[in-house]
Amino acid sequence: MTTQPTAKDWFNILLLGVVWGGTFMVIALALEGYDPITVACARTTLGALSLWLLMAATGRRLPQLSRAHLGPVIWIGLLSTAVPFVLLSWGQTYVPSAFAGISMAAVPLFVLPLAHFFSDERLEARKAIGVMLGFVGALILIGPGLAQLGKNALPLAQLACIAAALCYAVSSILTRRCPPIDPITLSALTLTVGAVVLIPAMLLVEGLPSWQGLRPSLAIIFLGLAPTAAATLLRIGIIQSAGSVFMTLVNYQVPVWSMIFGVVLLGEVLPLRFFAALLMILLGLCISQWTSLRRIFAR
C-alpha cells in the first residue's frame, strides 16, 4: 500500500533527479577523452557488473527465464541501454549536454500515445493536449536545426537525442508488458544485453580504449555506477516507499538539472529557444500528468 511521502522520500526523489540530470554533463566530460561507442559500452558494462555484484550481495539469484521472458529482456536491453546510450553519446559530440537533458523530458510524452495503442492506458483529451504541447516544445527545440538538415551533423545529432527519448519510451512499454521479474535482476539482465552488443561494436569501430586522462576516465567510471546501480536502488526504494506516481516527479527535474549543470559547470551558452522549449515540454508534461500531480500534493 502506498503511503504519504516522507521527508526521506522527498530527499531521495531530489537526489535521483540530480543524479539523472547530471548524467548528460558527465557524458560530455567522458567524451573529452573517449569515443561515443566506448562511452556507451563503459556505461553498460560497468553498470551490468555493479548490478550483478549487487544481486550477489543481496542474495538474489537469476530466475528461470522462459521463452516469454527472453524476447522482452533482449528488446528492453537494446532499447533502454545499447541504442539510446550510443545515440546520446554520439549526439552530445555536437549538441550541448543541456539539449540532451531537455530531450529526455519528452520520454513520458512519447509513452502516452504508445501506451494508448500498445498497453492498457487510454489517451484521454487532457493527456492528448499535454502531449501536443510537449511536441510543440520539441519542435521549438530542434526546429532551427532541421533547416540545416543535410548541410552538417548538427540536425542529425539533435534527432539522435530525440530518438534516444523514443527508445526509452518504447522500452518502458515493453517493460510494462514483460512477465514479472525482480527490478534489480531485470536491470542487470538488460544492461548485460547492452554490454554484449556494444563490446564487439566498440572493438570493431573504435578499437580497444586506452587511458585518456583522469577527468574523462573518472567520468566514464561514474557513468557505469551512479546512474545505474546507485540510481536503481534509489528508484526502487522510492517506489516501494511512496509509490510509482510519486516517482513521476523525477521527470520534471532531469531537464532542469541538465541545464543547470551545463550552464554552471560546463559553461554552455544556451539559446533562448532552449528555455522556451523546456517550458512547453514541462507544461505539456504537467497537463498530461495532472491527475497524478494532484494526488501527490493532495496528501
C-alpha positions as a Markdown table, in Angstrom:
| # | Residue | x | y | z |
|---|---|---|---|---|
| 1 | Met | 0.0 | 0.0 | 0.0 |
| 2 | Thr | 1.4 | 3.4 | -1.0 |
| 3 | Thr | 1.9 | 5.8 | 2.0 |
| 4 | Gln | 2.3 | 9.5 | 2.3 |
| 5 | Pro | 5.8 | 10.5 | 1.1 |
| 6 | Thr | 8.2 | 11.2 | 4.0 |
| 7 | Ala | 11.0 | 13.7 | 4.2 |
| 8 | Lys | 13.4 | 10.9 | 3.2 |
| 9 | Asp | 11.3 | 10.2 | 0.1 |
| 10 | Trp | 11.4 | 13.9 | -0.9 |
| 11 | Phe | 15.2 | 14.0 | -0.4 |
| 12 | Asn | 15.6 | 10.8 | -2.4 |
| 13 | Ile | 13.5 | 12.0 | -5.3 |
| 14 | Leu | 15.5 | 15.2 | -5.4 |
| 15 | Leu | 18.8 | 13.2 | -5.3 |
| 16 | Leu | 17.6 | 10.9 | -8.1 |
| 17 | Gly | 16.8 | 14.0 | -10.2 |
| 18 | Val | 20.2 | 15.4 | -9.6 |
| 19 | Val | 21.9 | 12.1 | -10.5 |
| 20 | Trp | 20.0 | 11.6 | -13.7 |
| 21 | Gly | 20.1 | 15.2 | -14.6 |
| 22 | Gly | 23.9 | 15.3 | -14.1 |
| 23 | Thr | 24.4 | 12.3 | -16.4 |
| 24 | Phe | 24.5 | 14.4 | -19.5 |
| 25 | Met | 27.2 | 16.6 | -18.1 |
| 26 | Val | 29.2 | 13.5 | -17.2 |
| 27 | Ile | 28.8 | 12.1 | -20.7 |
| 28 | Ala | 30.2 | 15.4 | -22.0 |
| 29 | Leu | 33.2 | 15.0 | -19.7 |
| 30 | Ala | 33.8 | 11.4 | -20.8 |
| 31 | Leu | 33.6 | 12.4 | -24.4 |
| 32 | Glu | 36.6 | 14.7 | -23.9 |
| 33 | Gly | 38.8 | 11.6 | -24.0 |
| 34 | Tyr | 36.7 | 8.7 | -25.3 |
| 35 | Asp | 34.7 | 8.0 | -28.5 |
| 36 | Pro | 30.9 | 7.7 | -28.3 |
| 37 | Ile | 30.6 | 3.9 | -28.6 |
| 38 | Thr | 33.3 | 3.4 | -25.9 |
| 39 | Val | 31.4 | 5.7 | -23.6 |
| 40 | Ala | 28.2 | 3.8 | -24.2 |
| 41 | Cys | 29.9 | 0.5 | -23.8 |
| 42 | Ala | 31.5 | 1.5 | -20.5 |
| 43 | Arg | 28.1 | 2.6 | -19.1 |
| 44 | Thr | 26.5 | -0.8 | -19.9 |
| 45 | Thr | 29.5 | -3.0 | -18.9 |
| 46 | Leu | 30.3 | -1.3 | -15.6 |
| 47 | Gly | 26.6 | -0.9 | -14.8 |
| 48 | Ala | 26.0 | -4.6 | -15.5 |
| 49 | Leu | 28.9 | -5.7 | -13.4 |
| 50 | Ser | 27.9 | -3.5 | -10.5 |
| 51 | Leu | 24.3 | -4.8 | -10.6 |
| 52 | Trp | 25.5 | -8.4 | -10.8 |
| 53 | Leu | 27.6 | -7.8 | -7.7 |
| 54 | Leu | 24.6 | -6.1 | -6.0 |
| 55 | Met | 22.5 | -9.2 | -6.8 |
| 56 | Ala | 25.1 | -11.5 | -5.2 |
| 57 | Ala | 25.4 | -9.2 | -2.1 |
| 58 | Thr | 21.6 | -9.2 | -1.6 |
| 59 | Gly | 21.2 | -13.0 | -2.2 |
| 60 | Arg | 19.3 | -12.6 | -5.5 |
| 61 | Arg | 19.6 | -15.5 | -8.0 |
| 62 | Leu | 19.0 | -15.5 | -11.7 |
| 63 | Pro | 15.4 | -16.7 | -12.2 |
| 64 | Gln | 14.4 | -19.4 | -14.6 |
| 65 | Leu | 13.7 | -17.5 | -17.7 |
| 66 | Ser | 11.1 | -18.8 | -20.1 |
| 67 | Arg | 10.9 | -18.0 | -23.8 |
| 68 | Ala | 8.2 | -15.5 | -22.8 |
| 69 | His | 10.9 | -13.6 | -20.8 |
| 70 | Leu | 13.8 | -13.8 | -23.3 |
| 71 | Gly | 12.3 | -11.8 | -26.1 |
| 72 | Pro | 11.2 | -8.8 | -24.0 |
| 73 | Val | 14.5 | -8.8 | -22.0 |
| 74 | Ile | 16.6 | -8.6 | -25.2 |
| 75 | Trp | 14.4 | -5.9 | -26.7 |
| 76 | Ile | 14.3 | -3.9 | -23.5 |
| 77 | Gly | 18.1 | -4.2 | -23.2 |
| 78 | Leu | 18.6 | -2.9 | -26.7 |
| 79 | Leu | 16.1 | -0.1 | -26.4 |
| 80 | Ser | 16.9 | 1.0 | -22.8 |
| 81 | Thr | 20.7 | 0.7 | -22.9 |
| 82 | Ala | 22.6 | -0.1 | -26.1 |
| 83 | Val | 20.8 | 2.0 | -28.7 |
| 84 | Pro | 19.9 | 5.2 | -26.6 |
| 85 | Phe | 23.4 | 5.2 | -24.9 |
| 86 | Val | 25.1 | 5.3 | -28.4 |
| 87 | Leu | 22.6 | 7.9 | -29.7 |
| 88 | Leu | 23.1 | 10.2 | -26.7 |
| 89 | Ser | 26.9 | 9.8 | -26.7 |
| 90 | Trp | 27.2 | 10.5 | -30.4 |
| 91 | Gly | 24.6 | 13.3 | -30.3 |
| 92 | Gln | 26.5 | 15.0 | -27.5 |
| 93 | Thr | 29.6 | 15.3 | -29.6 |
| 94 | Tyr | 27.7 | 18.0 | -31.5 |
| 95 | Val | 25.0 | 19.4 | -29.1 |
| 96 | Pro | 25.2 | 20.8 | -25.6 |
| 97 | Ser | 24.6 | 18.5 | -22.7 |
| 98 | Ala | 21.5 | 20.6 | -21.8 |
| 99 | Phe | 19.9 | 19.7 | -25.2 |
| 100 | Ala | 20.2 | 16.0 | -24.4 |
| 101 | Gly | 18.7 | 16.6 | -21.0 |
| 102 | Ile | 15.7 | 18.6 | -22.3 |
| 103 | Ser | 15.1 | 15.8 | -24.9 |
| 104 | Met | 14.7 | 13.3 | -22.1 |
| 105 | Ala | 11.7 | 15.3 | -20.8 |
| 106 | Ala | 9.8 | 14.1 | -23.9 |
| 107 | Val | 10.0 | 10.4 | -22.8 |
| 108 | Pro | 6.7 | 10.4 | -20.8 |
| 109 | Leu | 5.1 | 12.3 | -23.7 |
| 110 | Phe | 6.1 | 9.6 | -26.1 |
| 111 | Val | 4.9 | 6.9 | -23.6 |
| 112 | Leu | 1.3 | 8.2 | -23.5 |
| 113 | Pro | 0.4 | 7.7 | -27.2 |
| 114 | Leu | 2.4 | 4.4 | -27.3 |
| 115 | Ala | 0.5 | 3.2 | -24.2 |
| 116 | His | -2.8 | 4.0 | -25.8 |
| 117 | Phe | -2.1 | 1.6 | -28.7 |
| 118 | Phe | 0.1 | -1.0 | -27.1 |
| 119 | Ser | -0.9 | -1.0 | -23.4 |
| 120 | Asp | -3.9 | -0.5 | -21.3 |
| 121 | Glu | -3.7 | 3.2 | -20.7 |
| 122 | Arg | -6.2 | 5.3 | -22.7 |
| 123 | Leu | -5.1 | 8.7 | -24.2 |
| 124 | Glu | -7.9 | 10.9 | -23.0 |
| 125 | Ala | -8.4 | 14.5 | -24.2 |
| 126 | Arg | -6.4 | 16.2 | -21.4 |
| 127 | Lys | -3.4 | 13.9 | -21.9 |
| 128 | Ala | -3.6 | 14.4 | -25.7 |
| 129 | Ile | -3.5 | 18.2 | -25.2 |
| 130 | Gly | -0.4 | 17.8 | -22.9 |
| 131 | Val | 1.3 | 15.6 | -25.5 |
| 132 | Met | 0.6 | 18.1 | -28.3 |
| 133 | Leu | 2.1 | 21.0 | -26.2 |
| 134 | Gly | 5.1 | 18.8 | -25.4 |
| 135 | Phe | 5.7 | 18.1 | -29.0 |
| 136 | Val | 5.4 | 21.8 | -29.8 |
| 137 | Gly | 8.2 | 22.3 | -27.3 |
| 138 | Ala | 10.3 | 19.6 | -29.1 |
| 139 | Leu | 9.8 | 21.4 | -32.4 |
| 140 | Ile | 10.9 | 24.6 | -30.8 |
| 141 | Leu | 14.0 | 22.8 | -29.6 |
| 142 | Ile | 15.0 | 21.2 | -32.9 |
| 143 | Gly | 13.3 | 23.4 | -35.4 |
| 144 | Pro | 16.3 | 25.6 | -36.4 |
| 145 | Gly | 18.5 | 22.6 | -36.7 |
| 146 | Leu | 16.1 | 20.9 | -39.1 |
| 147 | Ala | 16.6 | 23.8 | -41.6 |
| 148 | Gln | 20.3 | 22.7 | -41.8 |
| 149 | Leu | 19.4 | 19.0 | -42.5 |
| 150 | Gly | 21.9 | 17.7 | -45.0 |
| 151 | Lys | 24.4 | 20.5 | -44.5 |
| 152 | Asn | 26.1 | 19.4 | -41.3 |
| 153 | Ala | 25.8 | 16.9 | -38.5 |
| 154 | Leu | 24.0 | 19.1 | -36.0 |
| 155 | Pro | 20.4 | 18.3 | -37.0 |
| 156 | Leu | 21.2 | 14.6 | -37.1 |
| 157 | Ala | 22.7 | 14.9 | -33.6 |
| 158 | Gln | 19.6 | 16.6 | -32.4 |
| 159 | Leu | 17.4 | 14.0 | -33.9 |
| 160 | Ala | 19.6 | 11.3 | -32.3 |
| 161 | Cys | 18.8 | 12.7 | -28.8 |
| 162 | Ile | 15.1 | 12.8 | -29.6 |
| 163 | Ala | 15.4 | 9.2 | -31.0 |
| 164 | Ala | 17.0 | 8.2 | -27.7 |
| 165 | Ala | 14.0 | 9.5 | -25.8 |
| 166 | Leu | 11.7 | 7.5 | -28.2 |
| 167 | Cys | 13.8 | 4.4 | -27.4 |
| 168 | Tyr | 13.3 | 4.9 | -23.7 |
| 169 | Ala | 9.6 | 5.3 | -24.2 |
| 170 | Val | 9.3 | 2.1 | -26.3 |
| 171 | Ser | 11.3 | 0.2 | -23.7 |
| 172 | Ser | 9.0 | 1.5 | -21.0 |
| 173 | Ile | 6.0 | 0.0 | -22.8 |
| 174 | Leu | 7.9 | -3.3 | -23.3 |
| 175 | Thr | 8.8 | -3.3 | -19.6 |
| 176 | Arg | 5.1 | -3.0 | -18.7 |
| 177 | Arg | 4.2 | -5.9 | -20.9 |
| 178 | Cys | 7.2 | -8.1 | -19.8 |
| 179 | Pro | 6.4 | -11.0 | -17.4 |
| 180 | Pro | 7.3 | -10.1 | -13.8 |
| 181 | Ile | 11.0 | -10.0 | -13.0 |
| 182 | Asp | 12.6 | -8.5 | -9.9 |
| 183 | Pro | 13.6 | -4.9 | -10.9 |
| 184 | Ile | 17.3 | -5.2 | -9.9 |
| 185 | Thr | 17.5 | -8.5 | -11.8 |
| 186 | Leu | 15.8 | -7.0 | -14.9 |
| 187 | Ser | 18.2 | -4.1 | -14.8 |
| 188 | Ala | 21.2 | -6.4 | -14.6 |
| 189 | Leu | 19.9 | -8.5 | -17.5 |
| 190 | Thr | 19.1 | -5.6 | -19.8 |
| 191 | Leu | 22.5 | -3.9 | -19.1 |
| 192 | Thr | 24.1 | -7.3 | -19.9 |
| 193 | Val | 22.3 | -7.4 | -23.2 |
| 194 | Gly | 23.6 | -3.9 | -23.9 |
| 195 | Ala | 27.2 | -4.9 | -23.0 |
| 196 | Val | 27.1 | -8.0 | -25.2 |
| 197 | Val | 26.1 | -5.8 | -28.2 |
| 198 | Leu | 28.4 | -2.8 | -27.5 |
| 199 | Ile | 31.6 | -4.6 | -26.6 |
| 200 | Pro | 32.1 | -6.1 | -30.1 |
| 201 | Ala | 30.8 | -2.9 | -31.7 |
| 202 | Met | 33.3 | -0.8 | -29.8 |
| 203 | Leu | 36.2 | -3.1 | -30.7 |
| 204 | Leu | 35.2 | -3.2 | -34.4 |
| 205 | Val | 34.6 | 0.6 | -34.8 |
| 206 | Glu | 36.8 | 2.3 | -32.2 |
| 207 | Gly | 39.2 | -0.3 | -31.0 |
| 208 | Leu | 40.4 | -1.1 | -27.5 |
| 209 | Pro | 40.4 | 2.1 | -25.4 |
| 210 | Ser | 43.4 | 3.3 | -23.5 |
| 211 | Trp | 43.7 | 5.6 | -20.5 |
| 212 | Gln | 42.8 | 9.1 | -21.6 |
| 213 | Gly | 43.5 | 11.1 | -18.5 |
| 214 | Leu | 41.9 | 11.4 | -15.1 |
| 215 | Arg | 38.8 | 13.6 | -15.8 |
| 216 | Pro | 37.3 | 11.6 | -18.7 |
| 217 | Ser | 38.2 | 8.3 | -17.1 |
| 218 | Leu | 36.6 | 9.2 | -13.8 |
| 219 | Ala | 33.6 | 10.4 | -15.7 |
| 220 | Ile | 33.3 | 7.1 | -17.6 |
| 221 | Ile | 33.5 | 5.1 | -14.4 |
| 222 | Phe | 30.9 | 7.4 | -12.7 |
| 223 | Leu | 28.5 | 6.7 | -15.7 |
| 224 | Gly | 28.6 | 3.0 | -15.0 |
| 225 | Leu | 28.0 | 3.3 | -11.3 |
| 226 | Ala | 25.9 | 6.3 | -10.2 |
| 227 | Pro | 23.2 | 6.5 | -13.0 |
| 228 | Thr | 22.8 | 2.7 | -13.0 |
| 229 | Ala | 23.4 | 0.8 | -9.8 |
| 230 | Ala | 23.0 | 3.6 | -7.3 |
| 231 | Ala | 20.1 | 5.1 | -9.2 |
| 232 | Thr | 18.4 | 1.7 | -9.5 |
| 233 | Leu | 18.5 | 1.3 | -5.7 |
| 234 | Leu | 17.1 | 4.9 | -5.2 |
| 235 | Arg | 14.3 | 4.3 | -7.7 |
| 236 | Ile | 13.2 | 1.0 | -6.2 |
| 237 | Gly | 13.3 | 2.5 | -2.7 |
| 238 | Ile | 11.2 | 5.5 | -3.7 |
| 239 | Ile | 8.6 | 3.3 | -5.5 |
| 240 | Gln | 8.4 | 0.9 | -2.5 |
| 241 | Ser | 8.0 | 3.7 | 0.0 |
| 242 | Ala | 6.0 | 6.4 | -1.8 |
| 243 | Gly | 4.6 | 4.7 | -5.0 |
| 244 | Ser | 5.2 | 4.9 | -8.7 |
| 245 | Val | 3.0 | 8.0 | -9.0 |
| 246 | Phe | 5.4 | 9.9 | -6.7 |
| 247 | Met | 8.2 | 8.7 | -8.9 |
| 248 | Thr | 6.9 | 10.7 | -11.8 |
| 249 | Leu | 8.2 | 13.9 | -10.2 |
| 250 | Val | 11.7 | 13.0 | -11.4 |
| 251 | Asn | 10.6 | 13.6 | -14.9 |
| 252 | Tyr | 10.3 | 17.4 | -14.2 |
| 253 | Gln | 13.7 | 17.6 | -12.6 |
| 254 | Val | 16.0 | 15.9 | -15.1 |
| 255 | Pro | 15.9 | 18.6 | -17.9 |
| 256 | Val | 16.2 | 21.4 | -15.3 |
| 257 | Trp | 19.3 | 19.9 | -13.6 |
| 258 | Ser | 20.8 | 19.1 | -17.0 |
| 259 | Met | 20.5 | 22.8 | -17.9 |
| 260 | Ile | 21.9 | 24.0 | -14.6 |
| 261 | Phe | 24.9 | 21.6 | -14.8 |
| 262 | Gly | 25.5 | 22.5 | -18.4 |
| 263 | Val | 25.5 | 26.3 | -17.8 |
| 264 | Val | 27.1 | 26.5 | -14.4 |
| 265 | Leu | 29.7 | 23.7 | -14.6 |
| 266 | Leu | 30.4 | 23.3 | -18.3 |
| 267 | Gly | 29.9 | 27.0 | -19.3 |
| 268 | Glu | 27.4 | 26.1 | -22.1 |
| 269 | Val | 25.7 | 29.1 | -23.7 |
| 270 | Leu | 22.1 | 28.2 | -24.3 |
| 271 | Pro | 19.9 | 30.0 | -26.8 |
| 272 | Leu | 16.5 | 31.3 | -25.6 |
| 273 | Arg | 14.6 | 28.7 | -27.5 |
| 274 | Phe | 16.0 | 26.0 | -25.1 |
| 275 | Phe | 14.2 | 27.7 | -22.2 |
| 276 | Ala | 11.0 | 28.2 | -24.3 |
| 277 | Ala | 11.2 | 24.5 | -25.3 |
| 278 | Leu | 11.7 | 23.4 | -21.7 |
| 279 | Leu | 8.7 | 25.5 | -20.6 |
| 280 | Met | 6.5 | 24.0 | -23.3 |
| 281 | Ile | 7.6 | 20.4 | -22.6 |
| 282 | Leu | 7.2 | 20.7 | -18.9 |
| 283 | Leu | 3.8 | 22.4 | -19.3 |
| 284 | Gly | 2.7 | 19.5 | -21.5 |
| 285 | Leu | 4.0 | 17.0 | -19.0 |
| 286 | Cys | 2.2 | 18.8 | -16.2 |
| 287 | Ile | -1.1 | 18.8 | -18.1 |
| 288 | Ser | -0.8 | 15.2 | -19.1 |
| 289 | Gln | 0.1 | 14.1 | -15.6 |
| 290 | Trp | -2.2 | 16.5 | -13.7 |
| 291 | Thr | -4.2 | 13.7 | -12.0 |
| 292 | Ser | -1.0 | 12.2 | -10.7 |
| 293 | Leu | 0.4 | 15.5 | -9.5 |
| 294 | Arg | -2.9 | 16.4 | -7.8 |
| 295 | Arg | -2.9 | 13.1 | -6.0 |
| 296 | Ile | 0.7 | 13.6 | -4.8 |
| 297 | Phe | 0.2 | 17.0 | -3.4 |
| 298 | Ala | -3.3 | 16.3 | -2.0 |
| 299 | Arg | -1.5 | 14.0 | 0.5 |
